[in-house]
Amino acid sequence: MWKLFCKKCGFEGEEDKYYPFCPVCKSSLYIKGEKPKFNSILGEGNTPSVKENINGYEVYFKMEYLNPTGSFKDRGVSYSLQLASSLKYKCAVEDSSGNTGISTAAYSSRLGLKSKIVIPKTAPQGKKALLKSLNAEIIESNTRDEASLIAEDLSRSCFYVSHARNPFFIEGMKSIAKEIEKIKPRGVIIPSSSFSLFLGTYYGLKEIGINAKMFAVQGIETASLKEFIDPIYESKGKESKLADGLALKKSPRGEDAIKALKESNGGLIVLDDDEIKLGLKKLWQMGYMVEPTSATSYIALIRLIELNYDVNDYVLMLTGNGLKFYDLIEKIL
């Protein structure tokens, strides 16, 4: 048996009842009790960790873009939608810049759920085409934040995956910690917007007794953590539109992310489009066919080296597949 509860206002839900966010204050919820256990559906997880020598340092690239639908989101979506199925939901809704929506549509289809995906009009055409091919109902919004409001309204009748607030999504993400346990990472670099992968990795590592420095990488236009903490590095440009996976301007998990950064002695790195382009070109030249958001991990590593960090045994999360961006990649590379 499990319950969801809110640390901010004290709300406590009914046993085995899902709430996508706190119904009182809309904050993120947390789980207490025995958490459900689910297996892999499409082979999600168990992605390779490839050792690379970068400027004399041995680091590892965690190839999350090789998950079934091309992003790390498959871990959290699979866990969340298996929960939805067990709770007898008939449909699922998600607000997404693309990857979570694609994952939600694919796993919904596999589990016999209808999917409704709320996506900004500015999302890449390649991702929209993939959603249509997965029979998702696409609902377009003007902004990323508006997409969240629309999804909240739809959550009254459908299971809201809510990767920005769903505690079960975080549980799905924790599986990555076991996969990098043998590396004994001294640091982990993660592109971060909703902080599901960031916090899932952090909590998962703590549960197995590994204390790694956590580095969150954000786009300069949507660096939500800058309000609370000074970046250890910040680009000089003004735009970060290429990294559409970092489009969320506000995250309900911001406070948890700040706590993780401070507890782990990590830091915030903020990048612009010029640096993202450089990282993307380098990764593709190395054979890593990732999307622009993933490129922030590589540039963050280079900047940490320039700041005299010892990055041996650091893990870089390569979060999304670049083949979804075939039209954009052609223009950049």
C-alpha positions in Angstrom: 0.0 0.0 0.0 1.2 3.5 -0.8 0.1 7.1 -0.3 1.0 10.4 -1.9 1.6 13.4 0.3 2.7 17.0 0.0 5.6 18.4 2.0 4.5 22.0 1.5 0.9 22.1 2.7 0.6 18.7 4.5 -2.0 17.1 2.1 -2.1 13.3 2.3 -4.0 11.3 -0.3 -6.0 8.1 0.0 -4.3 4.8 -0.1 -3.3 3.6 -3.6 -4.9 6.7 -5.2 -3.0 8.7 -7.8 -2.8 12.5 -7.9 -0.6 14.1 -10.6 0.1 17.0 -8.2 -1.1 18.3 -4.9 -4.8 19.1 -5.2 -4.5 21.8 -2.6 -1.4 23.8 -3.6 -0.3 22.1 -6.9 3.1 21.3 -5.6 5.0 18.0 -6.4 3.9 15.0 -4.3 6.0 12.4 -2.6 5.4 8.7 -2.0 5.3 6.8 1.3 4.7 3.2 1.8 5.5 0.2 -0.4 6.1 1.4 -4.0 4.7 -0.7 -6.9 7.2 -2.8 -8.8 7.0 -3.0 -12.6 9.1 -4.7 -15.3 10.5 -3.3 -18.6 7.9 -3.4 -21.4 9.9 -2.5 -24.5 13.4 -3.0 -23.3 13.7 0.5 -21.7 16.8 1.0 -19.6 20.1 -0.9 -19.6 21.5 1.6 -22.1 25.3 1.4 -22.7 27.9 3.5 -20.9 30.8 4.2 -23.2 34.2 5.2 -21.9 35.8 8.1 -23.6 39.1 10.0 -23.1 38.4 13.7 -23.2 41.3 16.1 -22.8 43.2 13.4 -20.8 40.3 12.5 -18.5 38.4 9.2 -18.5 34.7 9.9 -18.6 31.5 7.9 -19.5 28.8 8.8 -22.0 25.5 7.3 -20.8 23.6 6.6 -24.0 20.0 7.3 -22.9 19.1 8.2 -26.5 19.1 4.5 -27.3 16.0 3.9 -25.3 13.1 2.5 -27.4 11.5 5.8 -28.3 14.8 7.7 -28.3 15.0 9.4 -24.9 15.5 8.8 -21.2 11.9 9.6 -20.7 11.0 6.0 -21.5 12.1 5.0 -18.0 9.6 7.2 -16.2 6.8 6.9 -18.7 6.9 3.1 -18.6 6.7 3.0 -14.8 4.0 5.7 -14.7 1.7 4.1 -17.4 2.0 0.7 -15.9 0.7 2.2 -12.8 -2.1 3.9 -14.8 -3.0 0.6 -16.3 -3.1 -1.1 -12.9 -5.4 1.7 -11.7 -7.8 1.1 -14.6 -7.3 4.4 -16.4 -8.4 4.4 -20.0 -6.4 7.4 -21.3 -3.2 9.3 -20.6 -2.3 13.0 -21.0 1.1 14.7 -21.1 2.4 18.2 -21.8 5.7 17.9 -23.6 8.2 19.6 -25.8 8.4 16.3 -27.7 10.3 13.4 -26.1 7.9 12.7 -23.2 4.9 13.1 -25.5 6.4 10.6 -28.0 7.2 8.2 -25.2 3.7 8.6 -23.6 2.1 7.9 -27.0 4.1 4.8 -27.7 3.7 3.2 -24.2 0.0 4.2 -24.1 -0.5 2.4 -27.4 1.3 -0.7 -26.1 -0.8 -0.7 -22.9 -4.1 0.0 -24.7 -4.5 3.5 -23.5 -5.6 6.5 -25.5 -3.0 9.4 -25.4 -3.5 13.1 -25.5 -0.3 15.1 -26.0 -0.2 18.9 -25.4 2.7 20.3 -27.2 4.0 23.9 -28.0 3.4 25.0 -31.6 7.2 25.7 -31.8 8.1 22.0 -31.2 10.2 20.4 -34.0 8.1 19.1 -37.0 9.9 15.8 -36.8 8.6 15.2 -33.3 5.0 16.2 -34.3 5.1 13.8 -37.2 6.2 11.0 -34.8 3.3 11.8 -32.5 0.8 11.6 -35.3 2.3 8.2 -36.4 1.7 6.9 -32.9 -2.0 7.8 -33.1 -1.7 10.5 -30.4 -4.3 13.3 -30.2 -2.1 16.4 -30.5 -3.2 19.5 -28.8 -1.1 22.6 -29.6 -0.4 25.4 -27.1 1.2 28.8 -27.6 3.9 28.2 -24.9 5.4 25.4 -22.9 3.9 26.8 -19.7 0.4 27.0 -21.3 0.8 23.3 -22.3 1.0 22.4 -18.6 -2.2 24.3 -17.8 -4.1 22.5 -20.5 -2.8 19.1 -19.4 -3.8 19.9 -15.8 -7.4 20.5 -17.0 -7.4 17.2 -19.0 -6.1 15.3 -15.9 -9.6 15.3 -14.5 -10.5 12.5 -16.8 -7.1 11.0 -17.9 -4.0 9.8 -16.1 -1.6 12.8 -16.2 1.9 11.5 -16.7 3.2 14.9 -15.4 6.9 14.3 -15.7 7.5 17.6 -14.0 5.7 16.6 -10.8 4.7 12.9 -10.8 6.7 11.1 -8.0 6.3 7.8 -9.8 8.1 9.2 -12.8 11.1 9.8 -10.5 10.8 6.1 -9.4 11.2 5.0 -13.0 14.2 7.2 -13.4 16.0 5.6 -10.4 16.8 2.5 -12.4 19.7 4.4 -14.1 21.6 4.5 -10.8 22.1 0.7 -10.7 23.3 0.8 -14.3 26.2 3.2 -13.5 26.9 1.7 -10.1 30.0 -0.1 -11.3 31.5 3.1 -12.6 31.3 4.6 -9.1 30.8 8.0 -10.7 32.4 11.0 -9.0 30.2 13.4 -10.8 27.1 13.3 -13.1 26.3 15.9 -15.7 22.6 16.1 -16.8 20.6 18.5 -19.0 17.9 19.6 -16.7 14.5 21.3 -17.0 11.8 19.3 -15.1 14.6 17.5 -13.1 13.1 14.1 -13.4 16.3 12.5 -14.6 18.4 14.7 -12.4 16.6 13.8 -9.2 16.0 10.2 -10.1 19.7 9.7 -10.7 20.6 11.6 -7.5 18.1 9.7 -5.3 18.9 6.4 -6.9 22.7 6.8 -6.3 22.1 7.8 -2.7 20.0 4.7 -2.1 23.0 2.5 -3.2 25.5 4.5 -1.2 27.2 6.6 -4.0 27.7 10.3 -3.4 28.4 11.9 -6.7 28.6 15.6 -7.5 25.5 16.6 -9.5 25.7 19.2 -12.3 22.5 20.5 -13.8 22.8 22.1 -17.3 20.2 24.6 -18.4 19.5 26.9 -21.3 20.2 30.5 -20.8 16.6 31.6 -21.7 15.1 29.1 -19.3 17.6 28.7 -16.5 15.0 28.3 -13.7 17.7 27.6 -11.0 19.5 31.0 -11.5 16.9 32.5 -9.2 18.2 30.5 -6.3 21.9 29.7 -7.1 24.7 31.3 -9.0 26.0 29.3 -12.0 29.5 28.1 -11.8 29.6 28.9 -15.6 27.3 30.9 -17.8 27.5 31.6 -21.5 27.5 35.1 -22.8 24.8 34.7 -25.4 21.1 35.4 -25.0 19.3 32.5 -26.8 19.0 28.8 -26.1 16.2 27.8 -28.5 18.0 24.8 -29.9 17.7 22.8 -26.7 14.0 22.3 -26.8 14.2 19.7 -24.1 15.1 22.6 -21.7 12.2 24.8 -22.6 10.4 24.6 -19.2 10.9 28.0 -17.6 9.6 27.0 -14.1 9.9 23.6 -12.4 7.9 22.5 -9.4 10.9 20.4 -8.4 13.3 23.4 -8.4 13.7 23.4 -4.6 14.5 19.7 -4.6 17.1 20.2 -7.4 18.8 23.1 -5.5 19.0 20.9 -2.4 20.6 18.1 -4.4 23.1 20.5 -6.0 24.2 21.8 -2.6 24.2 18.5 -0.8 26.3 16.9 -3.5 28.7 19.9 -3.9 27.8 20.1 -7.5 26.7 23.1 -9.6 24.7 24.8 -12.2 25.9 25.4 -15.8 24.0 27.7 -18.2 24.6 27.5 -21.9 23.5 29.4 -25.1 22.9 28.3 -28.6 26.4 29.0 -29.9 27.9 26.6 -27.4 25.2 24.1 -27.9 26.0 24.1 -31.7 29.7 23.5 -30.9 28.8 20.5 -28.6 26.4 19.0 -31.1 29.0 19.1 -33.9 31.6 17.5 -31.7 29.3 14.7 -30.6 28.1 13.9 -34.1 31.8 13.8 -35.3 32.5 11.3 -32.5 29.5 9.2 -33.7 27.0 10.1 -31.1 23.8 11.0 -33.0 22.1 13.0 -30.3 19.7 15.9 -30.2 20.8 19.5 -29.3 19.7 19.1 -25.7 22.2 16.3 -25.2 25.0 18.5 -26.5 24.8 20.6 -23.4 26.3 17.7 -21.4 29.5 17.7 -23.5 30.0 21.5 -23.4 29.4 21.4 -19.6 32.2 18.8 -19.3 34.6 21.0 -21.3 33.8 24.0 -19.2 34.3 22.1 -16.0 37.7 21.0 -17.2 38.5 24.7 -17.9 37.4 25.5 -14.4 40.0 22.9 -13.1 37.5 20.2 -12.0 38.9 16.7 -11.9 36.3 15.0 -14.1 37.7 11.5 -14.1 34.9 9.0 -13.8 32.2 11.6 -14.5 29.1 10.4 -16.3 27.5 12.5 -19.1 23.9 11.9 -19.8 23.1 11.9 -23.5 19.4 12.2 -23.2 17.7 12.3 -26.7 18.1 10.9 -30.2 19.1 13.4 -32.9 17.4 11.5 -35.7 14.1 13.1 -34.5 15.7 16.4 -35.6 16.7 15.4 -39.1 15.5 18.8 -40.5 17.2 20.9 -37.8 20.4 18.8 -37.7 20.9 19.4 -41.4 20.9 23.2 -40.9 23.2 23.1 -37.9 25.8 20.6 -39.1 
